[in-house]
Amino acid sequence: MLESIPSLIEKTFPIPGRFKSKLPSDIAELSHLLTNKRGNRSLSYLTRPNFLSAYLHYFLPWNLYRLCLLLPTLNINLQAGDSITDLGCGPLTLTSALWLSRPDLRNLPLEFNCIDRSGPVLEAGKKFFAALCESADCKNVLWKINLIKEDIDIRLVKGAKKRKPAALVCSVNMFNEIYENLSHNDTEGLRQTAKNATKTLCNEAAKDAPILTVEPGVPQSGKFISLLRDALMNFGHSPSSPCTHAAACPLSNGATKTIKGRNWIDTKKRWCHFAYETTDAPKELRKLSAAAKLPKERLVFSFLFTGSLTAKKGEARIISDAFPLPYNRFGRYACCEHGLVLVTGEKDRIENTASGSVVHIAATGQYDEKSGAMISAL
């Protein structure tokens, strides 16, 4: 189904021939506005038809692909009649991804509160979701979609509209639009943003309801996710994934070990994020990326999902690429209750242990002199 998404988008949102040749350049321009030219971006950038079209044809399918890698790995348990609130939903990306990647949920009557500041984006999302259901010959769609045009100001939680407490609260690529203007050294500003975000998320959630936040896989986002984790724990929401523990995040507050009088684990160089190859991504999407001179060889993101922690003692989550070590060994960094761990082993075995995998490690009392991470064989 993912392979057919680009053609479904083209069918649902056709571009007149005279404008089609401009699509790659519009995608490139929008990408710059979302990354290195953020200061030139207005809050209503997606109300421009060319940018909305670029978003729908390029960013929507890539975000769907990213979420379809993530969502099936999470312990999302919903019951008939449950409501899901998606803050900053864009063109209903999370709703469509959940429908694609969790076909078992399609038979449940669920209610989605899809909240975004842009009316055209919401309408486009509803149109795409309807086309998605139709393409799968789903005639009796049990999901109720509520489009809510609302500007979410995380500083004004008390003034937010009260909705039915949701059984699942989500925000995908929303908070980075707030903290992206902060200096990378402004930890206090980022911490306050995480506290405000936590209040906003918890304000929408039913008691003990899981919360999912997905952000870009860059250092600033990784740091924000770590601080968000701390703030959510203060509100009684334990991390369920990617964390394998509820201890302090080893990547949020600097060094976790002091070795020979020196502090290690530089959080400017290491952050919690996950990278996946894109070889299985839709071919037409990869062709469009190449035409826009934005080839994607990997998808990278940071995320946090709260709920009941089911991890077992000695489990660690892989959070880095593989890299060579002395004596023909290879390693990856992982996170566990002991802090940062350097997991080592033979090249093939380490390379085949993908980013995001949960592995079993043993406390050794040995630490890597370069990073300060505890060393453990895979």
Buried (B, 14 or more C-beta within 10 A) or exposed (E): BBEBBBEBBBEBBEBEEEEEEBBBBBBBBBBBBBEEEEEEBEEEBBBBEBBBBBBBBBBBBBBBBBBBBBBEEBEBEBEEEBBBBBBBBBBBBBBBBBBBBBEEBBEBEBBBBBBBBBEBBBBBBBBBBBBBBEBBEBEEBEBEBBBBBEEBEBEEBEEBEEBEBBBBBBBBBBBBBBBBEBEEEBBEEBBBBBBBBBBBBBBBBBEEBBBBBBBBBBBBBBBBBBBBBBBBBEBEBBBBBBBBBEEBBBBBBEBBBEEEEEEBBEBEEBBBBBBBEBEEBBEBBBEBBEBBEBEBEEBBBBBBBBBEEEBEEBBBBBBBEBEEBEEEEBBBBBBBBBBBBBBBBEEEBBEEBBBBBBBEBEEEEEBBEEBBBBBBEB
